Amino acid sequence: MTFEWPIALLALALVPLLVGLLWLSRRRDSRYAIRFSNVGVLAEVAQATRSPWRFVPPVLLLAALAALAVGLARPSVSVSAERKQGTIVLALDRSGSMLAQDVPPDRITASREAAGRFVKNLHDGFRVGVVSFSDTANALSAPSFDRTGAQKAISSIQAGGGTAIGDAIVSSLGLLGVNSTVKPTARTRKGRAILLLSDGSNTEGTDISTAADAAKRAGVPVYTIALGTPQGVLDLRAIGQGTGTIPVPPDPEALKAIAQRTGGESFTALDESTLKKVYDHIGTRVSSTKEQKELTFVVAGLAAVLLAAAAASSWLLRIA
């Protein structure tokens, strides 16, 4: 719970002060003897004075004052709220290592199919754009509610070249219309995210730390997926570089660092089935957000109820 005007909580100090004054008042009254000619009446008064119910009205009143003090501080809590609109950019690796076949039929095909499924199932309120990257990053489809352009862009991706993860993030920020030098507001950061899939380490272009810092400044979370298995190898004939194979394990730690730095999440997809599940999971994550819900009216209502209860209990004690 957070408070917009926390200084108002100082009013809570009045509660123990009032308790002390009430105690002193009771103690002072007990010092004075009152002469009654009717001993029976004196006994009834003494019994009524000792009744534990006499403390109910002041306790309720003090609780109401405490609730009013908290209400003045304007409390709020962070709650998860479903979001039905936003803009997402898919940044898909098309480097030569994506031709490795440890994820059948190969990484690039599995990536295209899972990304296409994600776009198809995403809520209609989201705009989707596509960036692909190898030696450089290319914006293939601007964010749009029409999924046709994104689907065509994804199906056209072919593997070859190095891995420019940093450039992919920078290009994705460009599609989101981000100015990394301007501090984002709650409105400008609303519903924007990057979903980045890669099977390797950054080998070209912008340093990933620099790119991640730009995304962080812009308030854009980057969700990352490391595709492939640690045992993945690439047949050199697939990229026209002779014969034999070379190891092409993914680099989940580098992608995890990007996600953590930008407020996103990181995932590791070892096969096509897992990749589809990861995309489905990310779809639910980007369609929700944490929002501050103010509780002032709730606390004020509680204070009103307590005040009414204090008045009612005091009246009942008078007529009892």
MARVEX-38558 format. One record per residue (C-alpha): residue number from 1; residue in three letters; x, z, y. Coordinates in pm, 1 decimal. Example, Ala and Ser with C-alpha at 12.3 -4.5 7.8 and 13.67 -1.06 7.14 Angstrom:
<lomis>
+-----+-----+----------+----------+----------+
|   n | res |        u |        w |        v |
+-----+-----+----------+----------+----------+
|   1 | Ala |   1230.0 |    780.0 |   -450.0 |
|   2 | Ser |   1367.0 |    714.0 |   -106.0 |
+-----+-----+----------+----------+----------+
</lomis>
This chain:
<lomis>
+-----+-----+----------+----------+----------+
|   n | res |        u |        w |        v |
+-----+-----+----------+----------+----------+
|   1 | Met |      0.0 |      0.0 |      0.0 |
|   2 | Thr |    120.2 |    -84.4 |    349.9 |
|   3 | Phe |     -2.0 |     19.8 |    695.2 |
|   4 | Glu |    -23.5 |   -194.7 |   1007.8 |
|   5 | Trp |    -18.8 |    110.8 |   1237.5 |
|   6 | Pro |    172.8 |    372.9 |   1035.1 |
|   7 | Ile |    216.7 |    593.3 |   1341.7 |
|   8 | Ala |   -154.3 |    680.6 |   1313.2 |
|   9 | Leu |    -71.6 |    869.9 |    992.9 |
|  10 | Leu |     72.9 |   1143.3 |   1215.0 |
|  11 | Ala |   -288.3 |   1248.3 |   1265.8 |
|  12 | Leu |   -280.1 |   1380.6 |    909.7 |
|  13 | Ala |    -74.7 |   1670.6 |   1045.8 |
|  14 | Leu |   -396.3 |   1799.8 |   1201.5 |
|  15 | Val |   -539.8 |   1874.7 |    856.4 |
|  16 | Pro |   -301.7 |   2159.2 |    760.2 |
|  17 | Leu |   -320.1 |   2281.5 |   1121.4 |
|  18 | Leu |   -697.8 |   2310.3 |   1099.2 |
|  19 | Val |   -668.8 |   2481.4 |    759.9 |
|  20 | Gly |   -438.6 |   2740.8 |    918.2 |
|  21 | Leu |   -675.9 |   2796.5 |   1211.7 |
|  22 | Leu |   -969.0 |   2839.3 |    974.3 |
|  23 | Trp |   -776.4 |   3093.9 |    769.1 |
|  24 | Leu |   -678.3 |   3290.1 |   1080.1 |
|  25 | Ser |  -1038.8 |   3287.5 |   1198.0 |
|  26 | Arg |  -1162.5 |   3426.9 |    865.5 |
|  27 | Arg |   -893.5 |   3694.2 |    865.1 |
|  28 | Arg |   -973.3 |   3797.6 |   1220.3 |
|  29 | Asp |  -1343.7 |   3833.4 |   1146.0 |
|  30 | Ser |  -1271.4 |   4060.5 |    851.1 |
|  31 | Arg |  -1099.6 |   4316.2 |   1080.3 |
|  32 | Tyr |  -1420.1 |   4410.3 |   1258.1 |
|  33 | Ala |  -1665.2 |   4648.5 |   1095.9 |
|  34 | Ile |  -2033.7 |   4592.3 |   1159.2 |
|  35 | Arg |  -2274.4 |   4887.4 |   1132.8 |
|  36 | Phe |  -2592.4 |   4824.1 |    945.1 |
|  37 | Ser |  -2864.6 |   5080.6 |    907.7 |
|  38 | Asn |  -3001.3 |   4886.0 |    612.9 |
|  39 | Val |  -2743.7 |   4900.8 |    331.0 |
|  40 | Gly |  -2939.1 |   4647.8 |    125.4 |
|  41 | Val |  -2912.7 |   4383.0 |    393.3 |
|  42 | Leu |  -2538.9 |   4453.5 |    425.6 |
|  43 | Ala |  -2493.4 |   4397.1 |     53.1 |
|  44 | Glu |  -2678.7 |   4063.5 |     66.9 |
|  45 | Val |  -2469.1 |   3943.7 |    361.6 |
|  46 | Ala |  -2146.8 |   4044.7 |    190.2 |
|  47 | Gln |  -2250.7 |   3864.6 |   -125.9 |
|  48 | Ala |  -2335.5 |   3546.2 |     67.8 |
|  49 | Thr |  -2005.2 |   3564.4 |    252.0 |
|  50 | Arg |  -1814.2 |   3584.0 |    -75.1 |
|  51 | Ser |  -1990.3 |   3276.5 |   -219.3 |
|  52 | Pro |  -1740.5 |   2999.3 |   -312.1 |
|  53 | Trp |  -1988.0 |   2738.2 |   -182.1 |
|  54 | Arg |  -1907.9 |   2844.8 |    173.7 |
|  55 | Phe |  -1582.1 |   2647.1 |    146.7 |
|  56 | Val |  -1754.8 |   2315.5 |     64.5 |
|  57 | Pro |  -1848.8 |   2206.1 |    421.0 |
|  58 | Pro |  -1503.9 |   2269.9 |    574.8 |
|  59 | Val |  -1326.2 |   2106.3 |    280.1 |
|  60 | Leu |  -1546.9 |   1796.5 |    308.4 |
|  61 | Leu |  -1491.9 |   1788.2 |    684.6 |
|  62 | Leu |  -1113.3 |   1807.3 |    645.0 |
|  63 | Ala |  -1121.5 |   1530.9 |    382.0 |
|  64 | Ala |  -1325.3 |   1313.8 |    620.5 |
|  65 | Leu |  -1072.8 |   1370.8 |    900.7 |
|  66 | Ala |   -788.3 |   1276.5 |    663.8 |
|  67 | Ala |   -970.5 |    957.3 |    564.5 |
|  68 | Leu |  -1024.9 |    870.3 |    931.4 |
|  69 | Ala |   -652.2 |    913.0 |    999.6 |
|  70 | Val |   -565.2 |    681.0 |    711.6 |
|  71 | Gly |   -825.0 |    430.8 |    831.7 |
|  72 | Leu |   -673.2 |    428.6 |   1181.0 |
|  73 | Ala |   -341.1 |    325.7 |   1022.6 |
|  74 | Arg |   -514.8 |     10.8 |    886.6 |
|  75 | Pro |   -405.9 |     25.9 |    521.1 |
|  76 | Ser |   -379.3 |   -286.0 |    306.5 |
|  77 | Val |   -279.2 |   -366.1 |    -50.5 |
|  78 | Ser |   -124.2 |   -672.2 |   -207.7 |
|  79 | Val |   -362.2 |   -846.2 |   -447.7 |
|  80 | Ser |   -340.5 |  -1160.5 |   -656.8 |
|  81 | Ala |   -575.3 |  -1425.0 |   -522.1 |
|  82 | Glu |   -644.1 |  -1758.1 |   -683.7 |
|  83 | Arg |   -544.2 |  -2050.2 |   -469.8 |
|  84 | Lys |   -717.7 |  -2382.9 |   -511.1 |
|  85 | Gln |   -510.9 |  -2590.9 |   -272.5 |
|  86 | Gly |   -149.2 |  -2663.8 |   -196.4 |
|  87 | Thr |    131.7 |  -2915.0 |   -230.5 |
|  88 | Ile |    369.3 |  -2941.8 |   -524.1 |
|  89 | Val |    669.1 |  -3169.1 |   -567.0 |
|  90 | Leu |    796.8 |  -3244.0 |   -915.9 |
|  91 | Ala |   1173.9 |  -3295.3 |   -916.5 |
|  92 | Leu |   1266.5 |  -3460.7 |  -1247.5 |
|  93 | Asp |   1617.0 |  -3512.0 |  -1382.3 |
|  94 | Arg |   1697.8 |  -3869.8 |  -1484.7 |
|  95 | Ser |   2069.7 |  -3822.7 |  -1555.6 |
|  96 | Gly |   2229.8 |  -3994.5 |  -1856.5 |
|  97 | Ser |   2225.2 |  -3674.6 |  -2059.9 |
|  98 | Met |   1845.7 |  -3693.9 |  -2060.5 |
|  99 | Leu |   1885.9 |  -3955.0 |  -2336.8 |
| 100 | Ala |   1996.3 |  -3683.0 |  -2578.8 |
| 101 | Gln |   1763.9 |  -3661.1 |  -2876.9 |
| 102 | Asp |   1765.0 |  -3285.9 |  -2944.7 |
| 103 | Val |   1415.9 |  -3286.0 |  -2790.2 |
| 104 | Pro |   1237.3 |  -3563.9 |  -2979.8 |
| 105 | Pro |   1209.3 |  -3847.2 |  -2927.7 |
| 106 | Asp |   1453.0 |  -3777.6 |  -2643.9 |
| 107 | Arg |   1468.1 |  -3551.9 |  -2339.8 |
| 108 | Ile |   1361.1 |  -3811.8 |  -2084.7 |
| 109 | Thr |   1052.5 |  -3913.2 |  -2282.0 |
| 110 | Ala |    951.4 |  -3552.2 |  -2341.7 |
| 111 | Ser |   1000.8 |  -3481.7 |  -1972.9 |
| 112 | Arg |    784.9 |  -3776.2 |  -1862.8 |
| 113 | Glu |    503.0 |  -3689.5 |  -2102.2 |
| 114 | Ala |    493.2 |  -3320.8 |  -2012.1 |
| 115 | Ala |    511.8 |  -3392.0 |  -1637.7 |
| 116 | Gly |    233.5 |  -3649.4 |  -1667.6 |
| 117 | Arg |     18.4 |  -3396.7 |  -1850.3 |
| 118 | Phe |     86.5 |  -3135.6 |  -1582.4 |
| 119 | Val |    -19.9 |  -3373.2 |  -1303.2 |
| 120 | Lys |   -333.8 |  -3471.1 |  -1491.5 |
| 121 | Asn |   -446.0 |  -3111.9 |  -1550.9 |
| 122 | Leu |   -355.5 |  -2968.6 |  -1210.2 |
| 123 | His |   -649.3 |  -2858.1 |   -995.9 |
| 124 | Asp |   -794.0 |  -3129.1 |   -770.5 |
| 125 | Gly |   -717.7 |  -2926.4 |   -458.6 |
| 126 | Phe |   -343.1 |  -2982.9 |   -497.6 |
| 127 | Arg |   -140.5 |  -3270.1 |   -361.5 |
| 128 | Val |    143.0 |  -3382.8 |   -588.9 |
| 129 | Gly |    464.4 |  -3567.5 |   -505.6 |
| 130 | Val |    751.0 |  -3683.6 |   -727.1 |
| 131 | Val |   1128.5 |  -3687.0 |   -682.0 |
| 132 | Ser |   1373.0 |  -3809.3 |   -945.1 |
| 133 | Phe |   1746.8 |  -3749.6 |   -939.5 |
| 134 | Ser |   2070.5 |  -3850.6 |  -1106.2 |
| 135 | Asp |   2375.3 |  -3932.9 |   -889.4 |
| 136 | Thr |   2138.9 |  -3913.0 |   -593.0 |
| 137 | Ala |   1780.8 |  -3804.8 |   -537.8 |
| 138 | Asn |   1497.6 |  -4047.6 |   -468.2 |
| 139 | Ala |   1148.9 |  -3971.8 |   -339.7 |
| 140 | Leu |    926.1 |  -4178.8 |   -568.3 |
| 141 | Ser |    580.4 |  -4065.4 |   -460.9 |
| 142 | Ala |    468.7 |  -3885.4 |   -146.3 |
| 143 | Pro |    237.0 |  -3585.4 |   -197.6 |
| 144 | Ser |   -119.6 |  -3704.8 |   -240.8 |
| 145 | Phe |   -450.6 |  -3596.7 |   -386.8 |
| 146 | Asp |   -460.8 |  -3930.8 |   -565.7 |
| 147 | Arg |   -273.8 |  -3873.6 |   -892.8 |
| 148 | Thr |   -226.0 |  -4244.7 |   -964.9 |
| 149 | Gly |     92.1 |  -4275.4 |   -758.5 |
| 150 | Ala |    248.7 |  -3966.4 |   -915.7 |
| 151 | Gln |    160.8 |  -4081.7 |  -1266.9 |
| 152 | Lys |    312.8 |  -4425.3 |  -1208.9 |
| 153 | Ala |    625.6 |  -4272.3 |  -1055.2 |
| 154 | Ile |    676.3 |  -4041.7 |  -1352.9 |
| 155 | Ser |    629.3 |  -4319.3 |  -1609.6 |
| 156 | Ser |    883.7 |  -4538.8 |  -1428.4 |
| 157 | Ile |   1172.7 |  -4289.7 |  -1449.2 |
| 158 | Gln |   1471.7 |  -4414.2 |  -1650.3 |
| 159 | Ala |   1782.9 |  -4214.4 |  -1741.6 |
| 160 | Gly |   2139.2 |  -4282.6 |  -1629.0 |
| 161 | Gly |   2407.4 |  -4130.5 |  -1406.2 |
| 162 | Gly |   2508.6 |  -3780.3 |  -1301.6 |
| 163 | Thr |   2309.8 |  -3475.1 |  -1187.7 |
| 164 | Ala |   2242.2 |  -3404.6 |   -818.7 |
| 165 | Ile |   2025.4 |  -3092.6 |   -834.5 |
| 166 | Gly |   2100.8 |  -2987.1 |   -477.1 |
| 167 | Asp |   2000.5 |  -3328.9 |   -342.7 |
| 168 | Ala |   1678.2 |  -3308.3 |   -545.7 |
| 169 | Ile |   1580.1 |  -2982.6 |   -373.8 |
| 170 | Val |   1662.8 |  -3120.4 |    -29.4 |
| 171 | Ser |   1463.6 |  -3438.7 |    -98.0 |
| 172 | Ser |   1169.5 |  -3232.9 |   -227.7 |
| 173 | Leu |   1171.8 |  -3021.9 |     88.2 |
| 174 | Gly |   1157.4 |  -3343.9 |    286.1 |
| 175 | Leu |    844.4 |  -3453.2 |    100.4 |
| 176 | Leu |    690.8 |  -3114.6 |    177.8 |
| 177 | Gly |    754.4 |  -3174.5 |    546.9 |
| 178 | Val |    984.7 |  -2874.4 |    568.6 |
| 179 | Asn |   1205.5 |  -2800.4 |    864.8 |
| 180 | Ser |   1452.3 |  -2547.5 |    721.0 |
| 181 | Thr |   1569.1 |  -2444.9 |   1068.9 |
| 182 | Val |   1223.4 |  -2316.1 |   1165.8 |
| 183 | Lys |   1099.8 |  -1986.2 |   1027.6 |
| 184 | Pro |    781.6 |  -2050.4 |    826.8 |
| 185 | Thr |    451.9 |  -1885.8 |    910.0 |
| 186 | Ala |    192.2 |  -1767.0 |    660.4 |
| 187 | Arg |      3.7 |  -2089.6 |    721.8 |
| 188 | Thr |    296.3 |  -2330.7 |    680.9 |
| 189 | Arg |    424.4 |  -2170.5 |    360.9 |
| 190 | Lys |     80.5 |  -2162.9 |    198.7 |
| 191 | Gly |     61.5 |  -2332.3 |   -141.7 |
| 192 | Arg |    394.5 |  -2518.9 |   -130.0 |
| 193 | Ala |    624.0 |  -2524.2 |   -430.6 |
| 194 | Ile |    890.1 |  -2730.1 |   -608.1 |
| 195 | Leu |    896.6 |  -2771.5 |   -986.5 |
| 196 | Leu |   1244.9 |  -2878.8 |  -1088.6 |
| 197 | Leu |   1339.2 |  -2990.4 |  -1440.0 |
| 198 | Ser |   1698.1 |  -3053.8 |  -1540.8 |
| 199 | Asp |   1911.3 |  -3053.7 |  -1853.3 |
| 200 | Gly |   2251.8 |  -3005.1 |  -1695.5 |
| 201 | Ser |   2469.0 |  -2862.8 |  -1419.3 |
| 202 | Asn |   2499.7 |  -2992.8 |  -1065.3 |
| 203 | Thr |   2769.7 |  -3260.8 |  -1062.7 |
| 204 | Glu |   2692.6 |  -3459.8 |   -750.3 |
| 205 | Gly |   2584.1 |  -3421.5 |   -389.0 |
| 206 | Thr |   2466.8 |  -3106.4 |   -211.3 |
| 207 | Asp |   2581.5 |  -2770.0 |   -340.7 |
| 208 | Ile |   2291.7 |  -2595.0 |   -516.4 |
| 209 | Ser |   2346.3 |  -2270.1 |   -323.6 |
| 210 | Thr |   2312.0 |  -2456.6 |      6.5 |
| 211 | Ala |   1995.0 |  -2629.4 |   -113.5 |
| 212 | Ala |   1848.0 |  -2305.6 |   -249.9 |
| 213 | Asp |   1915.0 |  -2130.3 |     82.0 |
| 214 | Ala |   1728.1 |  -2409.9 |    263.6 |
| 215 | Ala |   1428.4 |  -2363.1 |     33.0 |
| 216 | Lys |   1440.6 |  -1987.1 |     80.6 |
| 217 | Arg |   1445.1 |  -2018.4 |    460.8 |
| 218 | Ala |   1147.0 |  -2252.4 |    439.4 |
| 219 | Gly |    956.2 |  -2010.6 |    217.0 |
| 220 | Val |    926.5 |  -2266.5 |    -64.3 |
| 221 | Pro |    968.7 |  -2124.6 |   -417.0 |
| 222 | Val |   1148.8 |  -2341.9 |   -670.0 |
| 223 | Tyr |   1031.3 |  -2313.6 |  -1029.7 |
| 224 | Thr |   1296.7 |  -2439.4 |  -1269.8 |
| 225 | Ile |   1292.9 |  -2564.2 |  -1629.0 |
| 226 | Ala |   1611.6 |  -2600.1 |  -1831.9 |
| 227 | Leu |   1541.2 |  -2870.1 |  -2090.2 |
| 228 | Gly |   1733.3 |  -2910.6 |  -2415.0 |
| 229 | Thr |   1917.2 |  -2704.9 |  -2674.6 |
| 230 | Pro |   2268.7 |  -2560.1 |  -2659.0 |
| 231 | Gln |   2359.4 |  -2790.3 |  -2949.4 |
| 232 | Gly |   2240.3 |  -3104.5 |  -2771.6 |
| 233 | Val |   2473.8 |  -3406.4 |  -2787.1 |
| 234 | Leu |   2460.4 |  -3749.2 |  -2626.7 |
| 235 | Asp |   2539.1 |  -4068.0 |  -2813.0 |
| 236 | Leu |   2772.0 |  -4257.8 |  -2580.6 |
| 237 | Arg |   2627.7 |  -4587.8 |  -2696.9 |
| 238 | Ala |   2298.9 |  -4490.7 |  -2528.1 |
| 239 | Ile |   2469.3 |  -4506.8 |  -2188.0 |
| 240 | Gly |   2701.1 |  -4796.4 |  -2269.9 |
| 241 | Gln |   3023.5 |  -4596.1 |  -2271.5 |
| 242 | Gly |   3164.2 |  -4665.5 |  -2614.9 |
| 243 | Thr |   3101.5 |  -4479.3 |  -2934.7 |
| 244 | Gly |   3094.4 |  -4116.2 |  -3041.5 |
| 245 | Thr |   2908.6 |  -3822.5 |  -2894.4 |
| 246 | Ile |   2960.8 |  -3563.8 |  -2622.7 |
| 247 | Pro |   2797.6 |  -3219.7 |  -2591.5 |
| 248 | Val |   2530.0 |  -3197.5 |  -2323.8 |
| 249 | Pro |   2395.0 |  -2839.3 |  -2325.8 |
| 250 | Pro |   2158.7 |  -2736.4 |  -2045.8 |
| 251 | Asp |   2264.6 |  -2487.1 |  -1778.9 |
| 252 | Pro |   1979.1 |  -2232.6 |  -1765.7 |
| 253 | Glu |   2183.2 |  -1977.8 |  -1569.6 |
| 254 | Ala |   2234.7 |  -2212.7 |  -1274.6 |
| 255 | Leu |   1865.4 |  -2298.3 |  -1266.0 |
| 256 | Lys |   1769.3 |  -1932.2 |  -1301.4 |
| 257 | Ala |   1982.5 |  -1851.0 |   -996.6 |
| 258 | Ile |   1796.1 |  -2114.1 |   -792.8 |
| 259 | Ala |   1457.7 |  -1973.9 |   -895.3 |
| 260 | Gln |   1556.0 |  -1615.3 |   -819.8 |
| 261 | Arg |   1702.3 |  -1706.3 |   -481.2 |
| 262 | Thr |   1387.5 |  -1890.0 |   -370.3 |
| 263 | Gly |   1123.5 |  -1658.7 |   -517.6 |
| 264 | Gly |   1026.1 |  -1888.3 |   -804.9 |
| 265 | Glu |   1059.3 |  -1847.5 |  -1181.6 |
| 266 | Ser |   1287.8 |  -1999.3 |  -1442.1 |
| 267 | Phe |   1204.2 |  -2121.5 |  -1790.3 |
| 268 | Thr |   1390.9 |  -2266.3 |  -2085.5 |
| 269 | Ala |   1223.0 |  -2544.9 |  -2282.9 |
| 270 | Leu |   1387.4 |  -2616.2 |  -2618.9 |
| 271 | Asp |   1136.3 |  -2869.6 |  -2748.3 |
| 272 | Glu |    848.0 |  -3087.6 |  -2631.7 |
| 273 | Ser |    580.0 |  -2839.5 |  -2739.5 |
| 274 | Thr |    744.6 |  -2556.9 |  -2547.0 |
| 275 | Leu |    791.5 |  -2783.6 |  -2245.5 |
| 276 | Lys |    417.6 |  -2853.9 |  -2233.2 |
| 277 | Lys |    339.8 |  -2481.9 |  -2252.9 |
| 278 | Val |    586.1 |  -2409.7 |  -1973.2 |
| 279 | Tyr |    422.6 |  -2669.4 |  -1747.5 |
| 280 | Asp |     79.4 |  -2521.8 |  -1820.9 |
| 281 | His |    211.2 |  -2175.4 |  -1737.9 |
| 282 | Ile |    365.5 |  -2291.8 |  -1411.7 |
| 283 | Gly |     37.2 |  -2457.5 |  -1319.4 |
| 284 | Thr |   -136.3 |  -2118.4 |  -1324.1 |
| 285 | Arg |    148.3 |  -1956.0 |  -1130.9 |
| 286 | Val |    148.9 |  -2198.8 |   -840.4 |
| 287 | Ser |   -228.7 |  -2180.8 |   -813.8 |
| 288 | Ser |   -222.9 |  -1810.7 |   -729.5 |
| 289 | Thr |    -58.3 |  -1601.9 |   -464.0 |
| 290 | Lys |    -22.2 |  -1248.0 |   -336.5 |
| 291 | Glu |   -237.3 |  -1173.8 |    -35.3 |
| 292 | Gln |   -278.9 |   -860.8 |    175.6 |
| 293 | Lys |   -629.9 |   -714.6 |    154.6 |
| 294 | Glu |   -714.3 |   -471.5 |    432.6 |
| 295 | Leu |   -879.8 |   -146.1 |    324.5 |
| 296 | Thr |   -973.0 |    -11.4 |    668.1 |
| 297 | Phe |  -1347.4 |    -55.7 |    620.8 |
| 298 | Val |  -1333.4 |    100.3 |    274.1 |
| 299 | Val |  -1152.5 |    408.4 |    403.1 |
| 300 | Ala |  -1380.4 |    429.9 |    707.8 |
| 301 | Gly |  -1683.1 |    414.9 |    480.2 |
| 302 | Leu |  -1541.1 |    695.3 |    268.5 |
| 303 | Ala |  -1489.3 |    905.3 |    581.8 |
| 304 | Ala |  -1850.7 |    847.7 |    685.6 |
| 305 | Val |  -1975.4 |    955.6 |    342.2 |
| 306 | Leu |  -1762.1 |   1270.1 |    354.5 |
| 307 | Leu |  -1888.3 |   1358.0 |    702.5 |
| 308 | Ala |  -2247.7 |   1316.2 |    587.7 |
| 309 | Ala |  -2179.0 |   1529.8 |    282.0 |
| 310 | Ala |  -2020.6 |   1799.7 |    497.7 |
| 311 | Ala |  -2324.5 |   1808.4 |    727.8 |
| 312 | Ala |  -2569.0 |   1812.9 |    435.2 |
| 313 | Ser |  -2385.7 |   2090.8 |    250.2 |
| 314 | Ser |  -2367.9 |   2302.1 |    568.4 |
| 315 | Trp |  -2742.9 |   2262.6 |    622.5 |
| 316 | Leu |  -2819.2 |   2354.7 |    259.4 |
| 317 | Leu |  -2610.9 |   2670.6 |    286.7 |
| 318 | Arg |  -2801.0 |   2770.5 |    601.2 |
| 319 | Ile |  -3143.6 |   2744.4 |    439.8 |
| 320 | Ala |  -3035.0 |   2888.3 |    100.7 |
+-----+-----+----------+----------+----------+
</lomis>
